[in-house]
């Protein structure tokens, strides 16, 4: 199944949020940064989304350097994307070869994983690759895959950096691939912010889309209201900067937040154990 929204012209994004620029354009130097004092070199859509979803996990991972183990759902996404990219860059490559490549990549990424969902996620990869190629091969060969972007907002001390899954320059479209077990009925807000950043960094005239794939279905949605999503992302980054300005000691900052163990972000037992050592509960 393929769903695609009607396409309409987008408004300009290059200066969508108070004069944001691409790739460190000229101008006065950015203000001093609390984030930089903590060793952070840039903002990203994922780090802002993490802070917004669970500030305690942000503190544990980004400030205290205690990383949560990567689950096999993430490996499913990376491996499936590798298979889809291989099939897009080589339009004549047989589907089965793309699927085999993706499963091999999943096995490599998850070789040491103790995630109980490993078998379930591995089994999903071939179907997701098939759905991804069905959705994206009509676009043609991408001009870029995993294209690094950088975008600087004048009121932020550090740039945003990200990586675009698929950029079809000839048609002015970027697509981000998301893998799931249950198909999304609309673009998630976090994904919309991510795509809005990418479009602002590359060109005023791009269209951003998100393609969601399960093993049995796919759907592609156009990102609307990119100006508003980009503004929201900038505001989250400014909030991070203000939070980090409270104290230069990450242990002290940890006392301002608390982990929400009901969130799927804390599903891993080792992550909860690490949190217990920090917060005592």
N, C-alpha and C positions, 0 to 999 in steps of 0.2 A: 504494500500500500504506500502511495506517495501523496503527501499533502503539500501544497505550495501556495502561499498567499499571493494575491494579486500584487504586482509590482508597480510602484509609483515613484516619481523622482524624489530624491532626498534633498533636504536643505543642507547648506554648507556646514561642515564640521571643523574645518581647519582652525578656526578661531572661535570655536563654539563656546568655550568657557573662559571668558575674560582673557582672550589672547593666547591661548595655548599654542605652542609651536612644536614642530617636528625636529627631532634629532639635535637638540641643544643649539638652537639658533642664537644669534648674537643678542646683546643687550646687557643690562647690569648683572653683576654676579648674583646668584641666588642667596637668600639669607642663610645664616648659620643653621646647622641642622642637629636636632636632638637625635634623629634617626642615624645620622652619620656617626655621632659619638658612640652609638651602640654598634657600630660596624656595619650598618645597613648601607648598601651602595645605591639602592634604587627602590622605588615602589613597584608593585605589580598588581594586576587585577586580583590574582589569587591571594596575595598577602593581605590586601584590603578586605577581600571577602572573608578570609579567615578571621581577621580582627573583628569584623562585624558579626560573624557567626558565633565566635567563642574567644573573647579576649584572653582568657586564661590559657588556652592552647597556643595563642599567638605568643604570649609571654614565655611559655615553656619552650616552644620551638625556636622562635626568632631571637629571643633575648638571652635565655638560659642555655640554648644550644642543645636541648634534649629533644631529639626528633622522634615522633611517633613512627612505628614501623609502617611501611607502605603495604596496604592491603592488596589482595589480588584483583579487586575491582579496578584499581588504578592500572595494574598490569594488563588487565583485559583491554582497557582503553588504549594504552600505548601500543600493545601488540596489534590490535585491530587496525589502528591508524597506520602502522607500518605496512600491513597487508594492503590496505586501501591505497596508500601512497604508491606502492609498487605497481598496482594495477592502473592507477591514473597516469603515472609517468610512462608506462609501457602499455598502451591501449590494446595491443595484441596478446598480452600475457594472459594465459588461461586462468580462469578463476581458481581452479584447484591449486595452482602454483602460488597464487596470492594467499590463499588460505593456509597452505602448508608453511609458507614463510611466516605468517602471523602466529601460527601455533608454535613454531620453533622459537620465535621471539618471546612468546608468553612463557615457554618452558625455561628459557634463559633468565628472564626477569624474576621468575617465581621459584627458581631452583632451591633456594634456602628458606622459602616461605613456610610458616606453620599455620597459615590462614586456613581454617576449616572449609572455607568456601572455594578453595583452589580448584577442585574438580569441576564445580558448577561454572566457575568463571572461564575455565579452559574450554569447556564444552560450548560456551556461547560464542567463542571467537570466530569460527568458520561462518556461522550464519550472519554475524555482524559484518564481516568482510563482504559477503555477498550483497547484503543490503546497502552497504556504503558505496560499493561500486555501481550498483543499480541506480542509486541516487545521484552520484557525482560524475560518472563517465559521460553523461550527456553534455556536461560543461566543456569537455575537451581536456587537453593536457594542461595542468596548472603551470603558470609561469614561475611560481615559487611554491615550495613547501617548507614549513617551519621557518618562515621569513622573520628575522629578528626586527623588531620595531623599537623606536625610542621616541618618547614624547615628553616635552617639558612644559609644565604650567608655571607661569611667572610667580605665582604665590606659593609654590612648593620648593623646598630646598634641594630635592632630588628628582631625577627624571623617573618616568614610568618606563619599564622595559617589558616586552612580551614577545610571543612567537606565534605567528599566524599559521594555522594548519595548512590552508590551501588558498592561494591568491591566483585568481583567473584574471590577469591584467587585461586580456583582450576583450573581456566582457565587463570589466569594472566591478567584479564581485569577489568578496572574500567569504570563505566558508569555514566555520569551525565545526569539527566532528565531535559529537558526544555519544557515548555508548551507554546503553541502559538495558534493563530487563523488562521494564514497563514503559511504553512509549509516551513521551510528553505530549500534552495537548496544546502547549504554548511555550514560548521562550522563557526560561527561568530568568529572573531579574539579574542574578549574578552573571549569567552568560551574556545577557544583553549589555551589561557594563563592560565586560571584556571585549565584545565585538565593537562597541562604540569607541573604545580606546584605540583599537587597531585601525578602524576607519579614519579616525582623526589623525593618526600618525602617518598614514600613507597618502591619503588624498581627500580633498573636500567632496569629491564626486563618486565615491565608492558606495556600493550597496553591501550591507552586511547580512549574512544569513547564518543560521545554525541548523545543521543536519543532525537529527537524533536517529540512532539506529539501535534496534533490538535484533535478536537472532531471526525474527520473522517479519519485521515491519520497519519502515523508515518514514520520516516526515521532515520536511524542510520549511523553516519559518523565517520570514524577513524580520529583522530587528527594526522596530519603530521607535520614534522619540529618542534618537541617539544623543541629541544635545542634552536632554534631561538625564540620561543614564551616565553620560560623561561627567556632568556636573556633580552627580551623586558620588561617583568614584573619587573625584577630587576632594569632596568634603570628607569622605572617609579617611583619605590620606592626611588631610589637615587635622582630623581628630587624632590619628595615630601620632602625629608630630606633637600635638598638645599633650597627649598622654605621656609620651616619652620625656617631655620637658619637666614633668613633675619631679623626677629623681633620676640620678645617674646610676643608681644601684638597682639592678633587675630584681633582686630579692625584695627590695622595698616596694617596687612596682607590683610585684606579685600579690602583695597584701591588699591591693585595691580591686582585685578581681577574684573570681572563684569559678572552678570548673563546673560545667553542667553535664553531669554524667548521663543524663537522659539522651543527650545528643549522640548520633551515630559517630561523631568525630572521636568519641571516647570508647568505641567498641573494643579496641584492642586492650587486653589485660595488662600488657606491659606499659602502655601509656597511662592507664589508671594507677598503676603501681608507682610510676615516676611522679605523677601528680600528688599521690599521697605523701611522698617524701617532701614535696614542696609545701602543700597546704595542710597536711595533717589530717585529712579526712578523705 
